[in-house]
Amino acid sequence: MRVVIMCKTLYLVIPCYNEEEVLLETARCLNIKMQSLIEKKLIGNNSKVVFVDDGSKDNTWNIITQLHLENALFSGISLSRNYGEQNAYLAGMMAAKEYADIVITMDADLQDDINAIDKMVAEHYKGSEIVYGVRASRKNEPYIKKMPAQAFYAMMKHMGTELIANHSQYRLMSRTALEALAAYPEVNMFLPALIPLLGFQSAVVFHERHERIAGKSKYSVRKLLFLAVEAVTSFSLKPLRLINILGGLCLLAAAVITVYAAISALQGNFSGWLAVLASAWAVGGSMLFSVGVVGEYVGKTYIEAKRRPRYFVSESLLNLADGSRSQPSGAGAADD
């Protein structure tokens, strides 16, 4: 007996922040890919590309609006300000799940190989609710970028946080998985670590990562460092436990210095100013480090306790059949 698979509606969710240089070429490539998937009957005719304007300061939203007017395949939502990549992805996914059966998230620069979409959709039809796009190799990546990335994954594994190595934001999620993700209320989130916690059947599709087709990367060293801190402090308590270890080591050092000072005094050649100064710096430094780690967690508790909305959508093109002007829509509340 022949098994007939009903084509599902696919929405591509693509956050954009000051992407006017790359957006038209991105749209051209995605148009070809989506039409190919529709012709192969892998996805339904009502599938769309949803650009999420994350408070861009350039012409990004105007380009998205024009693309929507010219081609029904393209749609978009505009956030009221820049909320950051993680919230932009979340806003797009939460909006898309109301219309789509499956959602694929990816960056606007198309460094992730869009040809992997075919394999991701195929894995979903085999039963996977989540399909991770994973880089096949980092051999061509500069050493200065490769080593911090590898160190980050090793650190997260040591911290007890489940991460898919060499996976960023390129993934497929079914509506079932998206509904489960919507149940998580936290404001501070790191999606690559949060999504594996959902526990649904998953698969991995390997792909090559290309050079950016235009524009400049938005991942500065400062942003990458902030994202790493966000990942660690949102999913692991081990940094807190390290404070106790550090405190014990400081006490041990103080005991050794005290014994050494006592022995030196008994021998009549004690000059302990250097030892006292070193120990004071060690204790002071460890206290400041400990306070900083505790402060990071207390700060997150403070932000979570406010229950502030994670984002506001100022304009949406998703519910427009024609090109008429849309009205501001709701917010992504922390307890949605």
C-alpha positions in Angstrom: 0.0 0.0 0.0 1.4 3.4 -1.0 1.8 5.9 1.9 0.7 9.4 1.0 2.3 12.2 2.9 0.3 15.4 3.2 2.4 18.5 2.5 2.9 20.6 5.5 3.1 24.3 5.8 6.7 25.5 6.4 7.5 29.0 7.7 11.2 30.1 7.5 11.8 32.5 10.4 14.8 34.9 9.8 15.7 37.6 12.3 17.2 40.8 10.7 19.1 43.6 12.3 20.4 46.2 9.8 20.5 43.7 6.9 19.6 46.0 4.0 22.8 45.0 2.2 22.0 41.3 2.1 18.3 41.1 2.3 17.4 41.2 -1.4 19.9 38.5 -2.3 18.7 36.5 0.7 15.1 36.8 -0.5 16.1 35.8 -4.1 17.9 32.6 -2.9 15.1 31.7 -0.5 12.4 32.3 -3.2 14.2 29.7 -5.5 14.5 27.2 -2.6 10.9 27.5 -1.4 9.5 27.2 -4.9 11.7 24.1 -5.4 10.3 22.5 -2.2 6.8 23.3 -3.2 7.3 21.8 -6.7 8.7 18.6 -5.1 5.6 18.6 -2.8 7.8 18.6 0.3 5.9 21.6 1.6 2.5 23.2 1.1 1.7 26.1 -1.3 0.9 28.4 1.6 4.5 28.2 3.1 6.2 31.5 3.7 9.4 33.3 4.6 9.0 35.4 7.7 11.6 38.1 8.3 11.7 39.5 11.8 13.0 43.1 12.0 14.7 43.4 15.3 14.6 47.2 15.6 16.9 47.9 12.6 18.1 51.4 12.1 18.5 51.1 8.4 16.1 50.3 5.5 15.5 46.7 6.5 11.8 47.0 7.4 11.0 49.0 4.2 12.6 46.2 2.1 10.7 43.5 4.0 7.4 45.4 3.3 8.3 45.9 -0.4 9.1 42.2 -0.7 5.7 41.3 0.9 3.9 43.6 -1.6 5.7 42.0 -4.6 5.5 38.4 -3.5 3.1 36.6 -1.2 5.8 34.2 -0.2 7.4 36.9 1.9 6.0 38.2 5.1 7.4 39.7 8.3 7.0 41.2 11.7 8.7 44.3 13.1 9.7 44.5 16.8 9.2 47.8 18.6 13.0 48.1 19.3 16.1 45.9 19.3 15.5 43.0 21.7 18.4 40.9 20.8 18.8 37.8 18.6 17.3 35.2 21.0 14.1 37.2 21.5 13.9 37.9 17.8 14.0 34.2 17.0 11.4 33.6 19.8 9.1 36.3 18.5 9.2 34.9 15.0 8.6 31.3 16.1 5.7 32.2 18.4 4.1 34.2 15.5 4.7 31.5 12.9 3.3 28.6 15.0 -0.2 30.1 14.6 0.0 29.5 10.9 2.7 26.8 10.2 3.0 23.1 10.8 6.8 23.3 10.9 9.2 26.2 11.4 12.8 26.5 10.4 15.0 29.2 11.9 18.1 30.6 10.3 20.3 33.7 10.0 19.7 36.3 7.3 23.3 36.1 5.9 22.7 32.6 4.5 25.9 31.2 5.8 23.9 28.1 6.7 23.5 25.9 3.6 19.8 26.3 2.6 20.0 23.0 0.6 20.0 21.3 4.0 16.3 22.4 4.4 15.3 19.4 2.1 16.9 17.0 4.5 15.5 18.7 7.6 12.0 18.4 6.2 12.5 14.8 5.2 13.7 14.0 8.8 10.6 15.6 10.1 8.4 13.4 7.9 10.2 10.4 9.4 9.0 11.4 12.8 11.4 14.0 14.3 9.8 16.9 16.0 13.1 18.8 16.2 15.9 18.7 13.6 19.2 20.4 14.3 21.4 21.8 11.5 25.0 21.1 12.5 28.1 22.3 10.9 29.9 19.3 9.2 33.4 20.8 9.8 35.2 23.8 11.2 38.5 23.1 9.2 38.2 26.3 7.1 37.3 28.5 10.1 40.0 30.9 11.4 41.9 29.5 14.5 40.9 32.6 16.5 37.2 31.7 16.1 37.5 28.0 16.2 39.3 27.7 19.5 36.8 29.9 21.6 33.9 27.9 20.1 35.4 24.6 21.0 36.2 25.8 24.5 32.6 27.1 24.9 31.1 23.7 24.0 33.6 21.9 26.3 32.8 24.3 29.2 29.0 23.9 28.7 29.4 20.1 28.8 31.4 20.3 32.0 28.7 22.5 33.5 26.2 19.8 32.8 24.2 21.6 30.1 23.1 19.7 27.1 24.1 21.3 23.8 24.3 20.1 20.3 28.0 20.7 19.3 28.5 23.0 16.4 24.8 23.9 16.2 23.6 27.5 16.5 20.1 28.6 15.4 19.6 26.6 12.2 16.9 24.1 13.2 13.4 22.8 12.4 10.7 22.6 15.0 7.2 21.2 14.7 4.1 23.0 16.0 4.1 20.5 18.9 7.6 21.4 19.9 6.9 25.1 19.5 3.8 24.8 21.8 6.1 23.2 24.4 8.7 25.9 24.0 5.9 28.5 24.6 5.3 27.0 28.0 8.8 28.2 29.2 8.2 31.6 30.9 11.8 32.8 31.6 12.9 36.1 30.3 16.6 35.3 30.0 16.9 32.4 27.6 19.5 30.7 25.4 17.6 28.7 22.8 20.3 26.2 21.8 20.4 25.0 25.4 16.7 25.4 26.1 15.3 23.5 23.1 17.0 20.1 23.9 15.3 20.2 27.3 11.9 19.8 25.4 12.8 16.1 25.0 11.0 15.4 21.7 12.3 13.0 19.1 15.1 14.8 17.3 17.5 14.3 14.4 20.7 16.0 13.1 21.4 17.2 9.6 25.0 18.1 8.7 25.8 21.0 6.4 28.6 23.2 5.3 28.8 26.8 6.5 29.5 29.4 3.8 31.0 32.9 3.8 28.5 35.7 4.3 27.1 36.8 0.9 27.1 40.6 1.8 27.3 43.0 4.8 29.1 42.5 8.1 28.6 40.0 10.8 26.5 41.2 13.8 28.4 38.8 16.1 30.9 41.0 17.8 33.3 39.7 20.4 31.3 41.5 23.1 28.0 39.9 21.9 29.5 36.5 21.8 31.0 36.9 25.3 27.6 38.1 26.6 25.9 35.1 24.9 28.3 32.7 26.6 27.7 34.2 30.0 23.9 34.1 29.3 24.2 30.4 28.4 26.2 29.4 31.5 24.3 31.4 34.1 20.9 30.4 32.7 21.4 26.7 32.7 24.0 25.8 35.3 24.5 26.2 39.1 28.1 25.0 39.0 29.6 28.6 39.0 27.9 29.1 42.4 29.4 25.9 43.7 32.8 27.0 42.5 32.6 29.8 45.1 32.8 27.3 47.9 35.8 25.6 46.3 37.5 29.0 45.9 36.7 30.0 49.4 38.2 26.7 50.7 41.4 27.3 48.7 41.7 30.8 50.1 41.3 29.5 53.6 43.9 26.9 52.9 46.3 29.5 51.6 45.7 31.7 54.6 46.5 28.7 56.9 49.7 27.9 55.1 50.8 31.6 55.2 50.0 31.7 58.9 52.1 28.6 59.7 54.9 30.0 57.6 54.8 33.3 59.4 54.8 31.6 62.8 57.8 29.4 61.9 59.7 32.5 60.6 58.9 34.4 63.8 60.2 31.6 65.9 63.5 31.6 63.9 63.8 35.3 64.3 63.8 36.2 60.6 60.2 37.1 60.0 59.4 39.8 57.4 55.9 39.1 56.3 54.8 42.3 54.6 55.0 40.6 51.2 53.1 37.6 52.3 50.4 39.7 54.0 50.0 41.9 50.9 49.8 38.8 48.6 47.2 37.1 50.9 45.2 40.3 51.1 45.1 40.6 47.3 44.2 36.9 47.0 41.4 37.1 49.5 40.1 40.4 48.1 40.2 39.1 44.5 38.4 35.9 45.4 35.7 37.9 47.3 35.2 40.2 44.4 35.0 37.3 42.0 32.5 35.5 44.2 30.4 38.6 44.6 30.4 39.0 40.8 29.1 35.5 40.2 26.4 35.8 42.9 25.5 39.2 41.5 24.9 37.6 38.1 22.4 35.2 39.5 20.8 37.7 41.7 20.5 40.0 38.7 18.7 37.3 36.7 16.4 36.6 39.6 15.6 40.3 39.8 14.8 40.4 36.1 12.7 37.3 36.1 10.7 38.5 39.2 9.6 41.6 37.2 7.9 39.3 34.6 8.5 41.9 31.9 7.4 41.1 28.3 10.2 39.7 26.3 9.3 41.7 23.2 6.6 43.8 21.5 5.5 43.5 17.9 4.8 46.9 16.5 3.7 45.8 13.0 2.9 42.5 11.4 2.4 41.4 7.8 1.5 37.8 8.7 -2.3 38.3 8.8 -2.6 40.4 5.7 -3.9 38.9 2.5 -3.3 42.1 0.6 -0.7 44.8 1.1 -2.8 47.0 3.3 -1.2 48.7 6.4 -1.1 46.5 9.4 -1.9 47.4 13.0 0.4 46.9 16.0 -0.1 43.5 17.5 0.5 42.1 21.0 3.5 41.3 23.1 5.5 38.2 23.9 4.8 38.2 27.6 7.1 36.4 30.0 4.3 34.1 31.0 2.8 33.4 27.6 
